[in-house]
């Protein structure tokens, strides 16, 4: 009889442990979403009936458990978000809200970037500065009203006195 009772007890214990883990994971997500919605840890703790330290600890665990999405998945997520926002701005424009045109155009530009239609501008290094050769000297200007050239003046011989 103890041989048959042991597997049932172990199975029940495993099932109870799994239920506790799922419950705690759910609580962590609730705390995390509440914090993301703008509530403080103290406010969450007050509503949940636990200490603020417990809420912070559970939120830290929730953050640690989250993994970053792969870049490909992230792109799909961003495109989906942008598409949803694009639908909203499109509906606003259809409703006569002209103010939605600028956000709509920004969304179209962002979607173009994610779809590869408009790649992000590459950062270019400035071209090396080329020093142009110095200009050739200008021809001398001709004077239009110049005095006639001086002729050699005759040397006056001094007469001995």
C-alpha positions in Angstrom: 0.0 0.0 0.0 2.9 2.4 0.6 4.2 1.6 -2.8 1.0 2.7 -4.5 0.6 5.8 -2.3 4.1 7.2 -2.9 3.7 7.8 -6.7 0.3 9.5 -6.1 1.8 11.7 -3.4 4.8 12.6 -5.5 2.6 13.4 -8.5 0.3 15.5 -6.3 3.3 17.3 -4.9 4.7 18.0 -8.4 1.3 19.2 -9.5 1.0 21.5 -6.5 4.6 22.9 -7.0 3.8 23.6 -10.7 0.6 25.4 -9.7 2.6 27.5 -7.2 5.2 28.4 -9.8 2.5 29.4 -12.3 0.7 31.5 -9.7 3.9 33.3 -8.7 4.8 34.0 -12.3 1.3 35.4 -12.9 1.7 37.6 -9.8 5.1 38.9 -11.1 3.5 39.7 -14.4 0.6 41.6 -12.7 3.2 43.6 -10.7 5.3 44.3 -13.7 2.3 45.5 -15.8 1.1 47.7 -13.0 4.6 49.2 -12.7 4.7 49.7 -16.5 1.3 51.4 -16.3 2.7 54.0 -13.9 1.9 52.8 -10.4 4.7 52.9 -7.8 5.9 49.8 -6.0 4.3 51.2 -2.8 0.9 51.6 -4.5 1.1 48.1 -5.8 2.1 46.7 -2.4 -0.8 48.5 -0.7 -3.3 47.0 -3.1 -1.8 43.5 -3.0 -1.4 43.5 0.7 2.4 42.8 0.7 5.5 44.9 1.4 7.0 47.2 -1.2 10.2 45.2 -0.9 8.3 42.1 -2.0 6.9 43.9 -5.0 10.3 45.2 -6.0 11.8 41.7 -5.6 9.1 40.2 -7.7 9.3 42.9 -10.4 13.1 42.3 -10.5 12.5 38.6 -11.0 10.0 39.3 -13.8 12.5 41.5 -15.5 15.2 38.9 -15.2 12.8 36.2 -16.6 12.1 38.3 -19.7 14.3 37.7 -22.7 15.0 40.1 -25.4 13.4 39.2 -28.7 15.6 38.3 -31.6 16.1 41.2 -34.0 13.9 39.5 -36.7 11.0 39.1 -34.2 11.5 42.6 -32.9 11.2 44.0 -36.5 7.9 42.1 -36.9 6.7 43.5 -33.6 7.6 47.1 -34.6 6.0 46.8 -38.0 2.8 45.5 -36.4 2.8 48.4 -33.9 3.5 51.0 -36.6 0.8 49.5 -38.8 -1.7 49.8 -36.0 -0.7 53.4 -35.4 -0.9 54.0 -39.1 -4.5 52.7 -39.2 -5.4 55.1 -36.4 -3.9 58.1 -38.0 -5.5 57.2 -41.3 -8.9 57.0 -39.6 -8.2 60.4 -37.9 -7.4 61.9 -41.3 -10.6 60.4 -42.8 -12.5 61.9 -39.9 -11.3 65.4 -40.8 -8.5 65.8 -38.2 -5.8 67.5 -40.3 -3.4 67.5 -37.3 -2.9 63.7 -37.9 -1.2 64.3 -41.2 2.3 65.0 -39.7 2.3 61.9 -37.4 0.9 59.9 -40.4 3.8 60.9 -42.6 6.3 60.1 -39.8 4.8 56.6 -39.5 5.0 56.1 -43.2 8.7 57.0 -43.1 9.3 54.6 -40.3 7.5 51.8 -42.1 9.5 52.5 -45.2 12.7 52.1 -43.2 11.6 48.7 -41.7 10.5 47.4 -45.1 13.9 48.4 -46.6 12.4 51.0 -49.0 14.4 53.8 -47.4 17.5 52.7 -45.6 18.8 54.7 -42.7 21.2 57.3 -44.0 24.8 56.0 -43.6 27.1 58.2 -41.7 29.7 59.4 -44.1 33.0 60.7 -43.1 33.8 64.1 -44.5 35.8 64.1 -47.6 39.4 65.1 -47.0 39.9 68.8 -47.6 41.6 69.3 -50.9 43.7 72.5 -51.0 43.3 74.1 -54.4 46.4 75.3 -56.1 47.1 79.0 -55.7 45.7 81.2 -58.5 48.0 82.5 -61.1 49.0 86.0 -60.5 47.0 88.5 -62.4 48.5 90.6 -65.2 49.6 94.0 -64.1 47.1 96.7 -64.8 48.0 99.4 -67.3 47.8 102.9 -66.1 45.7 105.0 -68.3 46.8 108.4 -67.1 50.4 108.0 -66.3 53.0 110.7 -66.6 55.3 110.3 -69.5 58.5 108.4 -68.7 61.3 110.6 -67.5 64.0 111.0 -69.9 67.5 111.1 -68.8 68.1 114.7 -67.9 71.2 116.2 -69.2 73.9 116.4 -66.6 74.8 119.8 -65.9 78.5 120.3 -65.7 79.5 122.6 -63.1 81.7 125.2 -64.1 84.6 125.9 -61.9 84.1 129.1 -60.1 
